[in-house]
Every structure is written in structure tokens, then in C-alpha cells.
């Protein structure tokens, strides 16, 4: 019978001969599955989600199939592995601190495994010991009973010596298959509240030491028993994070008997396709498709990225699988889990009626949202813990986007960034000959928590795509997403050189207030046009450009926060009990992090025009916010003024029209504003307001126009892309915002 697709339970993933063809057999896996008298690969080492349980089950099945009763085992064809469970409810905090030595765990494991081996073979053991374990022949019971008698551990070596003296009584094969050791130690020790009272500053985590030493001691015990009797073969799964903390001199010897499980992208693709091939034909989106992925999703050609473009401003493209893969950490269970979610989507009757573009958007939305779940799952796997609400949130708020220039990384906490680099959440850009640059992330869960890696030098650092949904809570897609690259392990990296037009005309507004900005006014030493001409002079653009763009990007972040506040206010007004007040307060509070209030009234009266750079940048920053708020957010002019000068935002603010008009004219040189209109509504019934907006927009520089058009696109797409996230209390609210707010945002091209 054909197996079911997308198995998530490792124990059920391998269910006998019918599952053999579904196992991806890399060279390492082929070695691991080469069973027999010369089989000496006892340790299968890998992180969560790599399929250790499946492969251990397969190995156990092979022993039963090929050798039958020639090998006595702790398993059967119905139960291919024995999963450790520890019952140690009486383990006190004092025990925790005193029992973290790897030596004690070695002793426990050696005695447990000797007892189990003798029991499997049918040999008697010391009666006192048999009474201690209540005559059990199950791994978990033996281990737990010995642990319960840990006060007698000083006598355990005597029992071990008895087994060694009688080891020759086992004259034929014994095969033991042990799984879930990491999980048993985690549930027993790490998940118990008083066990987590550890000293982080001193790197003294006794509960974590037990988790690590409990697994590494098993490795040592298996090796020791194997040396005493080559008929005994004990196979176990071990977490990579534990093994990375191995400090024993015997580590090279252990590695001779270990398989370090890893997969490349091609392996993961094979797993994905093999599962698609298990789907019944009637459940495929396009059963006559040319490829398995096209049959599954209904498309397999290249997907346009929403924001990343090439230097010609054309969308960057990627294949459907590449898109899906980069939203995982590259582990089999994740791609299977992702496939299972997509399977549920593509089998919906409504999916088949969608156009190709609509199918792409559905798949894109589901994959990016599910990536957020994968990140949440990964956080739970981090040993000793992942400080999500503290250091991670500080990191997310501090980063400029998903690409971090090296100078920006230096402003972040070094220990935090080293951790995220070691976890594979923060990547780097590797440079190769002839200018080639490639993005690299370390594999998930390959780190050593006691000795974090130093971050290699890199021009840029990159944030893993699984974190995009968290970034979205404090940024927007168009804000945090680096313009020129699709972010993903192994993807090329494109530097921002193409983003620097050389002609000053690109930056200088077509019209400025105050005699068209041609003569000094309002106390400034030079005319506003002279400041523009100087600061955007051809020879200065490379120096001034980076700082200017950073300020404009910050202004865009302010405007996207303001957009959220505005439509949340509309939702509260339109839906009884919508309860967006908390979100409004949160986003209003976040505005304080953006240094909005600045001395915009300052006069640029320095004789040296370069000395006015800081003041000029402040004005350009405030000008961008004012223009976006006037043209697209329909804020009262008085509300904009109050936000910029004193904060926070007050949507009902009133002020003297003459004063407000003078503020925008003198501080931001915005022409074509009218004293009588204190807001320019998007109401289609007011064509004069739409005409007034167009007249303002037409005076702007090409750069400002491009920036504001991009902002408009960002605000609209963000609502469309986050309708199923916690940004909105109900998905219907997002649809209401799209229909009643987003669809009515002023468009300069209509």
C-alpha cells in the first residue's frame, strides 16, 4: 500500500518495506543503513527535524528483516525503537546541582545498558540489582529506577564490574535501538521551573549541563560496552547541540562510530517531490502539469518577488521550490510540514478556480505565515533558552531592515548578534573572485551554547526570512526588505551601487516655496535651491547620499506607522467594539523611537554651507513625513505640525491656519498649500482636493515622487499581505480597510 504523504511523526514515517522507496539516501545515510557484523555506526547525530527517528527505525527494521532471531533486540517489527522516558519527579534543585557531572551519567548509562543487554540475552543479573529495578527489562524503567536510587551511585561501579567480568556470556548478537534521549532529559529537567534557576552570566546552567551530559555520557557508555563485547550493538540518536559541547579527549574515537546527519538543498527537494508523488491524482491542483511541483501547486515557473528588483527596476524572480525552501531552515521535517500545509490549501475547491497569479499569492502568503510558525518552533528548541521578549525584541527594533550594513551591526549588542549568527538566524555575505557575492546562513541548531562563534567580517549581514513576520510588526515589508536581493541561503547578494543616480536634477524639487527658492529667505544664509544644488552636487552625492537615504527610509517607517494608526482609528469608528485602542497606543508609543520631533524651525544661517548639513537633513526628513501625511494619509495639517514639533499624533488637533501654513512653507518649502484647506481629503466628491494634491506632487523631485509612490504601494500591499496575521483582530477588518481606505488612497496617475 502506498504510504500517506507528508508524515510528521518520525516513528510513523517509517512503517516497513512500503516506506523504503521514500527514504532519501545520501552517501552518509547509505553508510548508516549498511547493517551487519561490520556495522559500527552507533550514533546518529543531528538537530531536530532531520529525520533521526525515521532512520533509526529503518535501521532497526533492517536488522529484524535481514537477521531475524540471529540478533536479540529490545525492539520488534511493531516497535522499532525504544524511546526513553524518565520518571524523576523527586529530583530536587539540590540534586540538580550535585548531579550535573558527566561521570555520574556515564555510570548510570553503563549500568542501564549492561542490565538491558543481559536481560535481552536472557541472562540473570545480581539479585540486589534486579530488586532495585523491580525485575524490569524496559530501558526507561531500568534507567528511572537507577536514577531514583542515585544515593547508592557509589555502589554502581561494583555492579558494572560484575557485568564486565561476565560479558563473555553474551556470545551472539544483541541489537539495542534507543531514541528520544534528548526529549526525555528536556521534559524531565529543562521544562521544570526550579530546574531553570541557572546562572546565565556565569554560563552555569546546571539543568542544561544535565541535558548535555546525559546525552554525551550515553555516547561514552555505548563505546565502553562495545569494547567489552563486540556482539553488543547499541544504536542511539543524539542532538547536535549536545555533541558540540563534548570536551572529552575520546571525542575523535566516538566520531569514528558516528554519522552526522545533514542534507543539502537537492536532498530536501527530493523529499518534497517524493511526498508530492504520494498524493492521489484527484487531489492535485493541475494533474497534467509538466513537473511534480506544477501538478501540486498549479504552477512551477518563476515567481516575481514583491519588493526585490534588479538594477533595471525589474522584479527579481525565483522558482516555487526555491521560495518555499528559503522560508525553512532546510530540514526534512520543515519541508514536510510546509508541504502538508500547502496540500491543505491546494485541495480546497476555491483554489482550483484561481488564476495563476492568484495561486502564487495564496502560496506566498501561506508559506510566509507558516515560516513564522517554524521560527516559533525553532525558538523552543534553543538550549538553554531564547529570550524572545527581551533581547530579541530589542534586536528587531534596532535593526534597519533584513540587510544590516557592517557599521550598523557594530551598534548592536555583540553577544546577542554572535548568538543569532551561531543559531543561523543572522547570516553574512561571502565574497568570491570577480565580484561574486553569496549569502550564507549557518545550519540550524549546529551551535555550541557554551562557546558562541565569532561573526566573520562582512560588508553586509542578513536576517533569515523566517523572521520576516516578526520584523513586520515593527517595520513594513517595503521598509525592512532590502531592495536589490531576494534573501536566502546560497542566493546571490547584490550591492546597492545601482541605487545612486549621479545627476543632481533627480533630487532637486521642480518648485520650492519662497520666490521659488531662488533667493535667501526666512533668515537663511542661502536660497533653498542653493542648499539643494550644493548638497546634491555631483561630487557630493556619494558622501551625502547614504545619510540622506537613511533619513528618508526612517521617514517612510514613520509614515507606515501613521498609516496603521489612521486605519485603526477608522476601524474603531466603523466597528462597534473593534478594540484597536491597544494597538493604536502601541504604534503611537513606537513612533517615539524614531526621533520625529526635531528643531524644524531652525534657520540655516551659517556662512559655511556645509555647516548646515544637519539642519538641512532634518528639514528633508520632516518634509518627507509632511508630504506623505498630506497626500496619502489625509491628516489635518495641524496634526502633522504637532506630531513633528511635539508629538504624539492627535488626529483632531486644531491650530491657527496662518501659523500652520507658515510652518510648512518655512520649514519644508512646500509650495501650493492653501491656508483655507487644513486637510486634503481623498473623498472623490471633492475634486478640488485631488487637484490640489496633484499640484503639490508635480512640484516634487523625481526622487521624492518615486519615494512617495513606493510608500503608497507599501501601505496598500502590507494590508493585503497581513490580512491573516494578528495585525488585524479579524480578517474581515483587513478587507474593510482595503475596500474603504486603501482603494481610496489618492493616486497621482489617475
C-alpha positions in Angstrom: 0.0 0.0 0.0 1.3 3.5 -0.9 2.3 5.5 2.2 0.4 8.7 3.0 2.2 12.0 2.1 3.7 14.5 4.5 4.3 12.2 7.6 5.4 14.4 10.6 5.7 11.6 13.2 9.2 10.1 12.9 8.0 6.8 14.4 5.2 6.5 11.8 7.3 7.9 9.0 8.9 4.6 8.5 6.4 1.8 8.5 8.2 -1.1 6.8 9.0 -2.2 3.3 6.5 0.2 1.7 8.4 3.2 3.1 11.9 2.2 1.8 11.5 4.0 -1.6 10.5 7.2 0.2 13.8 7.5 2.2 16.3 9.9 0.7 19.6 8.0 0.8 22.6 10.3 0.8 26.1 8.8 1.0 26.1 9.2 4.8 22.7 7.7 5.1 23.7 4.7 2.9 26.6 4.2 5.3 24.4 4.3 8.3 22.0 1.8 6.8 24.7 -0.7 5.9 23.8 -3.2 8.7 25.6 -6.4 9.7 28.5 -7.7 11.6 30.7 -4.8 10.4 28.2 -2.2 11.3 29.9 0.2 13.7 27.9 3.4 13.2 26.2 3.6 16.6 25.5 7.3 16.9 23.2 9.3 14.7 23.8 12.9 15.5 21.6 15.8 14.2 19.4 18.6 15.2 15.6 18.3 15.5 13.7 17.8 12.3 16.4 15.9 10.4 14.7 12.5 10.5 16.8 10.7 13.1 13.9 8.7 14.4 12.9 7.6 10.9 16.4 6.4 10.1 16.9 4.7 13.4 13.5 2.9 12.8 14.7 1.9 9.3 17.9 0.5 10.7 16.0 -1.5 13.4 13.7 -2.8 10.7 16.7 -3.9 8.6 18.1 -5.9 11.5 14.8 -7.6 12.0 14.4 -8.3 8.3 17.9 -9.5 7.5 18.9 -11.3 10.7 15.7 -12.4 12.3 16.4 -14.2 15.6 20.2 -14.1 15.0 20.1 -10.8 16.8 18.2 -10.4 20.1 16.8 -6.9 20.4 14.9 -4.6 22.7 12.6 -3.9 19.8 10.2 -5.7 17.4 8.8 -5.1 14.0 5.8 -3.5 15.7 8.0 -1.3 17.9 11.2 -0.5 16.1 12.8 1.8 18.7 12.6 2.1 22.4 12.0 5.7 23.4 13.5 6.8 26.7 11.1 8.2 29.3 12.5 9.4 32.6 10.4 9.4 35.8 12.3 11.6 38.3 9.7 13.7 39.9 11.6 13.7 43.2 14.7 15.3 41.6 15.2 18.4 43.8 17.1 21.6 43.0 19.9 20.4 45.3 20.1 17.1 43.3 20.3 19.2 40.1 23.4 21.0 41.2 25.1 17.9 42.6 24.2 15.6 39.7 25.4 17.6 36.7 28.7 15.7 36.4 29.1 13.7 33.2 30.8 11.0 35.2 27.7 10.2 37.2 25.6 10.0 34.0 28.2 7.7 32.4 27.9 5.4 35.4 24.1 5.4 35.2 24.2 4.7 31.4 26.7 1.9 31.6 24.8 0.1 34.3 21.5 0.6 32.5 22.8 -0.7 29.2 24.6 -3.7 30.8 21.4 -4.6 32.6 19.4 -4.2 29.4 21.8 -6.3 27.3 21.8 -9.2 29.8 18.0 -9.1 30.1 17.6 -9.1 26.3 20.0 -12.1 26.1 18.2 -13.9 28.8 21.0 -13.9 31.4 20.5 -13.4 35.2 21.8 -10.3 37.0 22.8 -9.6 40.6 19.6 -10.2 42.7 20.1 -7.0 44.7 20.3 -5.0 41.4 17.3 -6.9 40.0 15.3 -6.0 43.1 16.4 -2.3 42.7 14.9 -2.2 39.2 11.9 -4.3 40.1 13.0 -7.0 37.6 12.2 -4.7 34.7 13.6 -5.3 31.2 12.5 -2.0 29.8 15.0 0.7 29.2 13.0 3.6 30.7 12.1 1.7 33.8 15.6 0.5 34.4 17.1 4.0 33.9 14.4 5.6 36.1 14.8 3.1 38.9 18.5 3.5 39.0 18.0 7.3 39.0 15.6 7.0 41.9 18.4 5.1 43.8 21.0 7.7 43.0 22.0 7.9 46.6 23.6 4.5 46.1 25.5 5.5 43.0 28.8 4.9 44.8 28.0 1.2 44.6 27.1 1.2 40.9 30.7 0.7 39.6 30.8 -2.6 41.5 27.7 -3.9 39.6 29.3 -2.7 36.3 32.5 -4.6 37.1 30.4 -7.8 37.6 28.9 -7.3 34.2 32.3 -6.8 32.6 33.6 -10.0 34.2 30.6 -11.9 32.8 30.5 -10.1 29.4 31.7 -13.2 27.6 28.4 -14.9 28.4 26.9 -12.9 25.5 28.1 -14.9 22.6 25.9 -13.7 19.7 24.3 -10.6 18.5 22.4 -8.1 20.7 21.0 -5.0 19.0 19.6 -2.1 21.0 17.8 0.9 19.5 17.4 4.0 21.7 15.6 7.2 20.7 14.3 10.4 22.3 17.0 10.7 24.9 17.2 14.5 24.3 13.5 14.8 24.7 13.3 12.8 27.9 16.0 14.9 29.5 14.4 18.1 28.3 11.0 17.2 29.7 12.4 15.9 33.0 14.9 18.7 33.7 14.7 21.7 31.4 10.9 22.1 31.4 10.6 22.1 35.2 10.6 25.6 36.6 13.0 25.2 39.5 15.4 23.4 37.2 15.8 26.6 35.2 17.1 28.7 38.0 20.5 28.9 36.5 23.3 31.5 36.4 23.3 32.8 32.9 26.1 35.3 33.4 28.5 32.7 34.6 27.5 30.2 31.9 26.5 27.9 34.7 23.3 26.2 33.7 23.1 23.0 35.7 19.8 21.9 34.1 21.4 22.4 30.7 24.6 20.6 31.8 22.4 17.6 32.6 20.8 17.8 29.2 24.2 17.9 27.5 26.0 15.4 29.8 23.1 13.0 29.8 23.4 12.5 26.0 27.2 12.7 25.8 27.5 10.1 28.6 25.4 7.7 26.6 27.9 8.0 23.7 30.7 7.2 26.1 28.8 4.3 27.7 28.0 2.7 24.3 31.6 3.0 23.3 32.8 1.4 26.5 30.4 -1.6 26.3 31.2 -2.2 22.7 34.9 -2.5 23.6 34.0 -5.1 26.3 31.8 -7.2 23.9 31.7 -6.8 20.1 28.4 -8.8 19.9 26.5 -5.9 21.6 25.5 -3.2 19.2 23.7 -0.2 20.7 22.3 2.5 18.4 21.1 5.9 19.7 20.1 9.3 18.4 21.9 12.4 19.8 21.2 16.1 19.4 23.9 18.1 17.6 23.8 20.9 20.2 24.7 18.4 22.9 27.5 16.8 21.0 29.0 20.2 20.1 29.7 20.6 23.9 31.7 17.4 24.0 35.0 18.1 25.7 36.4 14.6 26.1 39.7 13.5 24.6 37.9 10.5 23.3 35.7 12.6 21.0 37.7 11.6 17.8 37.2 7.9 18.7 33.5 8.4 19.2 33.3 10.2 15.8 34.6 7.1 14.1 31.3 5.5 15.1 29.1 8.5 14.3 27.0 9.7 11.4 26.4 13.5 11.4 23.1 13.8 9.6 22.9 16.6 7.1 21.1 17.4 3.9 21.7 19.8 1.0 19.0 21.7 -0.9 18.8 19.0 -3.6 18.1 16.3 -0.9 15.3 18.4 0.5 13.8 19.0 -2.9 13.8 15.2 -3.5 11.9 14.7 -0.2 9.4 17.4 -1.3 8.8 15.8 -4.7 8.6 12.2 -3.3 5.8 13.3 -1.0 4.0 15.1 -3.9 4.2 11.8 -5.8 2.3 10.1 -2.9 -0.7 12.5 -3.4 -3.7 10.9 -5.1 -4.2 12.4 -8.6 -7.6 13.8 -7.8 -6.0 16.0 -5.1 -3.5 17.6 -7.4 -4.1 21.2 -8.5 -3.1 20.5 -12.1 -2.6 16.8 -12.7 -1.4 17.2 -16.3 1.4 19.6 -15.3 4.9 19.0 -16.7 6.6 18.7 -13.3 5.6 17.3 -9.9 5.6 20.8 -8.4 3.4 22.2 -11.2 1.0 19.3 -10.6 0.9 20.1 -6.9 0.7 23.9 -6.9 -0.7 24.6 -10.3 2.4 26.5 -11.3 6.2 25.9 -11.3 7.6 28.8 -13.3 9.4 31.7 -11.7 7.7 33.9 -9.1 8.2 37.6 -9.1 9.4 38.9 -5.7 7.1 41.6 -4.3 9.9 44.1 -3.5 13.3 42.9 -4.6 14.3 44.3 -8.0 17.3 44.3 -10.3 19.3 47.4 -11.3 16.8 48.0 -14.1 14.0 48.0 -11.5 12.6 44.8 -12.8 11.3 42.2 -10.2 13.8 39.6 -9.1 12.5 36.0 -9.8 12.8 32.6 -8.1 11.3 29.2 -8.6 8.3 28.0 -6.5 10.5 25.5 -4.6 13.3 28.0 -4.0 10.8 30.3 -2.5 9.4 27.6 -0.2 12.8 26.2 0.7 14.3 29.6 1.8 11.3 30.0 4.2 12.5 27.0 6.2 15.8 26.1 7.9 16.5 23.4 5.3 15.4 20.4 7.5 13.3 17.5 6.2 10.6 17.8 8.8 10.1 21.5 8.0 9.7 20.9 4.3 7.3 18.1 5.0 5.3 20.3 7.4 5.3 23.1 4.9 4.1 20.6 2.2 1.3 19.4 4.4 0.1 23.0 4.9 0.2 23.7 1.2 -1.6 20.4 0.5 -4.5 21.6 2.6 -4.5 24.8 0.6 -4.4 23.4 -2.9 -7.1 20.8 -2.3 -9.6 23.5 -1.5 -12.2 23.7 -4.3 -11.8 27.5 -4.4 -8.1 27.2 -5.2 -8.7 25.5 -8.5 -10.7 28.4 -9.7 -7.9 30.9 -9.1 -5.8 32.4 -11.8 -2.1 31.6 -11.9 -1.2 34.9 -10.2 -3.8 34.4 -7.5 -2.5 30.9 -6.8 1.0 32.3 -6.5 -0.2 34.9 -3.9 -2.1 32.3 -1.9 1.0 30.0 -1.8 3.2 33.0 -1.0 1.0 34.1 1.9 0.7 30.7 3.4 4.4 29.9 3.2 5.5 33.2 4.7 3.0 32.9 7.5 4.0 29.3 8.2 7.6 30.3 8.3 6.7 32.4 11.3 5.5 29.2 13.0 8.7 27.4 12.1 10.6 30.3 13.8 8.4 29.9 16.9 9.1 26.1 16.9 12.8 26.7 16.5 12.9 29.1 19.4 11.5 26.4 21.7 14.4 24.1 20.6 17.1 26.6 21.7 19.2 25.4 24.7 19.2 26.8 27.3 16.5 29.3 26.2 15.7 32.0 23.7 15.0 35.5 25.1 12.3 36.5 22.7 10.5 39.2 24.6 13.8 40.8 25.8 17.0 40.8 23.8 15.4 39.6 20.6 12.7 42.3 20.5 15.5 44.9 21.2 17.4 43.5 18.3 14.3 43.6 16.0 13.5 47.2 16.9 17.1 48.3 16.4 17.9 46.7 13.1 17.4 48.9 10.0 16.0 46.0 8.0 16.7 42.5 6.8 20.1 43.6 5.5 22.4 45.2 8.0 25.5 47.1 6.9 28.6 46.3 8.9 28.7 49.7 10.6 25.1 49.2 11.8 25.9 45.7 13.2 28.6 47.4 15.4 25.9 49.3 17.2 24.1 46.2 18.3 24.9 44.0 21.3 27.8 41.8 20.3 26.8 38.8 22.4 23.3 38.9 21.0 24.5 39.0 17.4 27.0 36.2 18.0 24.2 34.1 19.3 21.9 34.7 16.3 24.8 34.1 13.9 25.6 30.8 15.7 21.9 29.9 15.5 21.7 30.5 11.8 19.3 33.4 12.2 21.8 36.1 11.2 23.8 35.4 8.0 26.7 37.0 6.2 27.8 37.8 2.7 30.7 35.8 1.4 32.8 37.4 -1.4 34.4 35.4 -4.2 36.7 36.2 -7.1 35.4 38.5 -9.9 33.0 40.3 -7.5 30.7 37.4 -6.9 28.8 37.6 -3.5 26.8 34.8 -1.9 24.5 34.8 1.2 25.4 32.3 3.8 23.5 31.2 7.0 24.9 28.5 9.3 22.7 25.4 9.6 20.1 25.5 12.3 21.0 24.0 15.7 24.7 23.5 14.9 25.8 25.8 17.6 27.7 25.2 20.9 25.9 27.2 23.6 29.0 27.3 25.8 31.2 28.8 23.1 29.5 31.0 20.6 31.1 31.6 17.2 32.7 34.9 16.3 31.0 36.6 13.4 33.2 36.8 10.3 33.9 40.2 8.7 31.3 41.0 6.0 30.2 44.1 4.2 26.6 43.2 5.0 24.8 40.9 7.3 21.4 39.4 6.6 18.4 38.2 8.6 16.8 34.9 7.9 13.4 35.0 6.0 11.6 33.1 8.8 11.8 36.2 10.9 10.1 38.4 8.3 6.7 38.3 10.1 8.3 39.4 13.3 10.1 42.3 11.5 6.7 43.2 10.0 5.3 44.0 13.5 7.9 46.9 13.9 8.6 47.7 10.2 6.8 47.2 6.9 7.7 44.9 4.0 8.8 47.8 1.9 10.7 49.3 4.7 12.7 46.4 6.1 13.1 44.5 2.8 16.4 45.2 1.1 15.6 46.4 -2.4 18.1 44.5 -4.5 18.2 41.0 -3.2 16.0 38.0 -2.5 17.2 36.9 0.9 18.1 33.2 1.2 20.9 30.9 1.9 23.0 30.4 -1.2 21.3 33.3 -3.1 23.5 35.9 -4.7 23.9 39.2 -3.0 23.7 42.4 -5.0 25.3 45.6 -3.6 23.3 48.8 -3.6 25.6 50.5 -6.1 22.9 50.7 -8.7 20.8 52.8 -6.4 22.7 56.1 -6.8 21.7 58.3 -9.7 24.5 60.7 -10.5 22.6 63.8 -11.8 21.6 66.3 -9.2 18.3 67.0 -11.0 17.0 63.7 -9.8 16.9 65.1 -6.2 16.0 68.7 -6.6 12.3 69.7 -6.5 10.9 71.3 -9.6 9.4 74.1 -7.5 10.0 75.4 -4.0 8.2 77.9 -1.8 9.5 81.4 -1.2 10.3 83.0 -4.5 10.7 79.5 -5.9 13.5 79.1 -3.5 15.8 81.2 -5.7 16.7 83.9 -3.2 17.6 83.7 0.5 14.5 84.0 2.7 13.3 83.4 6.3 16.8 84.2 7.6 18.7 81.5 5.8 22.1 82.4 4.5 21.4 81.0 1.0 18.4 80.2 -1.1 16.8 76.8 -0.6 17.7 75.9 -4.2 21.3 76.7 -3.4 21.2 74.2 -0.5 19.8 71.6 -2.8 22.3 72.3 -5.5 25.2 72.2 -3.1 24.3 69.0 -1.1 23.3 67.1 -4.2 26.2 68.3 -6.2 27.7 65.6 -8.4 30.9 65.3 -6.4 29.0 65.2 -3.0 26.3 62.7 -3.8 28.4 59.6 -2.8 29.1 61.2 0.6 25.7 62.7 1.2 23.5 60.0 -0.4 23.8 57.3 2.2 22.9 59.6 5.1 20.0 61.1 3.1 18.5 57.8 2.2 18.8 56.6 5.8 16.7 59.6 6.8 14.2 59.1 4.1 13.8 55.4 5.0 13.3 56.4 8.6 10.6 58.9 7.4 8.9 56.0 5.5 8.9 54.0 8.7 7.2 56.8 10.5 4.6 57.1 7.7 3.8 53.4 7.7 3.2 53.5 11.5 1.0 56.6 11.0 -1.0 54.7 8.3 -1.7 51.9 10.7 -2.8 54.3 13.4 -5.1 56.1 10.9 -6.9 53.0 9.7 -7.1 51.5 13.2 -8.9 54.7 14.2 -11.2 54.2 11.2 -11.9 50.6 12.3 -12.7 51.7 15.8 -15.1 54.2 14.5 -16.8 51.8 12.0 -17.0 48.6 14.0 -18.6 48.7 17.4 -16.2 47.0 19.9 -13.4 46.7 17.4 -10.9 47.2 20.3 -8.0 48.6 18.4 -7.1 51.1 21.1 -4.3 48.9 22.5 -2.7 48.6 19.0 -3.1 52.4 18.5 -1.3 53.1 21.8 1.4 50.6 20.9 2.1 52.1 17.5 1.9 55.6 18.9 4.5 54.6 21.5 6.8 53.2 18.8 6.8 56.5 17.0 8.8 57.9 19.9 11.7 55.6 18.9 12.1 57.4 15.5 13.3 60.8 16.6 10.5 62.6 14.9 10.5 65.8 16.9 13.3 68.0 15.7 14.1 71.7 15.5 12.5 72.2 12.1 12.2 75.9 12.6 16.0 76.2 12.8 17.4 78.8 10.4 20.3 77.7 8.2 22.3 80.9 8.6 25.9 79.5 8.8 28.3 81.2 6.4 29.8 77.8 5.5 27.0 76.0 3.7 28.4 72.6 4.7 27.8 73.5 8.4 24.1 73.5 7.6 24.0 69.8 6.6 22.4 68.6 9.8 19.7 71.2 9.8 19.1 70.6 6.1 18.7 66.8 6.6 16.2 67.5 9.5 14.1 69.5 7.1 14.3 66.9 4.3 13.2 64.3 6.9 10.3 66.3 8.1 9.4 67.3 4.5 9.0 63.7 3.6 6.8 62.9 6.5 4.7 66.0 5.9 4.2 65.2 2.2 3.3 61.6 2.8 0.8 62.6 5.5 -0.8 65.3 3.3 -1.0 63.4 0.1 -1.9 59.8 1.2 -3.0 59.8 4.9 -5.3 62.9 4.8 -4.1 64.1 8.2 -5.1 67.6 9.3 -2.2 70.0 8.7 -2.3 70.9 12.4 -2.0 67.3 13.4 1.1 66.9 11.3 2.6 70.0 12.7 2.0 68.9 16.3 3.5 65.4 15.6 6.6 66.9 14.1 7.2 69.5 16.8 6.0 68.0 20.0 4.3 64.6 19.3 2.4 62.4 19.8 -0.2 62.2 17.0 -3.5 63.9 17.6 -5.9 63.3 14.8 -8.3 66.0 16.0 -5.8 68.7 16.5 -6.7 72.3 15.6 -4.4 75.3 15.1 -4.3 78.7 13.5 -4.3 78.3 9.7 -1.8 81.1 9.2 0.6 79.5 11.7 0.3 76.1 10.1 0.8 77.4 6.6 3.9 79.3 7.7 5.3 76.2 9.3 5.1 74.1 6.2 6.3 76.8 3.9 9.3 77.9 6.1 10.4 74.6 7.5 9.8 72.3 4.4 9.5 74.8 1.5 6.3 73.0 0.3 4.5 75.2 -2.3 0.9 75.2 -3.5 -0.6 74.7 0.0 -3.7 76.7 0.8 -4.4 78.4 4.1 -8.1 77.6 3.8 -7.7 73.9 3.4 -6.5 72.3 6.6 -6.6 68.8 5.2 -6.8 67.4 1.6 -9.4 64.7 1.7 -9.4 61.7 -0.5 -13.2 62.0 -0.9 -14.0 61.5 -4.6 -16.7 64.2 -4.2 -14.0 66.8 -3.6 -12.2 67.0 -6.9 -10.6 70.3 -5.9 -8.7 68.5 -3.2 -7.4 65.9 -5.6 -6.3 68.6 -7.9 -4.5 70.4 -5.1 -2.7 67.2 -4.2 -1.6 66.8 -7.8 -0.3 70.3 -7.9 1.8 69.6 -4.9 3.1 66.3 -6.2 4.1 67.8 -9.5 6.5 70.2 -7.7 8.5 67.4 -6.1 11.8 66.0 -7.2 11.9 62.7 -9.1 13.4 61.1 -6.1 10.6 62.3 -3.8 7.9 61.2 -6.3 9.4 57.7 -6.5 9.7 57.5 -2.7 6.1 58.5 -2.2 4.8 56.2 -4.9 6.7 53.4 -3.3 5.3 54.3 0.1 1.8 54.2 -1.3 2.4 50.8 -2.7 3.9 49.6 0.6 1.0 50.7 2.7 -1.6 49.0 0.4 0.4 45.8 -0.1 1.0 45.5 3.7 -2.7 45.4 4.4 -3.2 42.8 1.7 -0.3 40.7 2.9 -1.2 40.7 6.6 -4.9 40.2 6.5 -4.5 36.8 8.2 -2.0 37.9 10.8 -2.5 39.4 14.3 -2.2 42.9 12.9 -6.0 42.8 12.5 -8.3 41.5 15.1 -10.5 39.9 12.4 -9.6 39.1 8.7 -12.8 40.9 7.7 -11.4 44.1 9.1 -8.5 43.9 6.7 -10.9 43.5 3.8 -12.8 46.6 5.0 -9.6 48.6 5.2 -8.7 47.5 1.6 -12.2 48.5 0.3 -12.8 51.7 2.2 -9.3 53.1 2.8 -6.7 51.5 0.6 -8.8 51.6 -2.6 -9.4 55.3 -2.0 -5.9 56.5 -1.4 -5.0 59.3 -3.8 -3.2 58.1 -6.9 -1.2 60.7 -8.8 -1.6 58.8 -12.0 -5.4 58.8 -12.1 
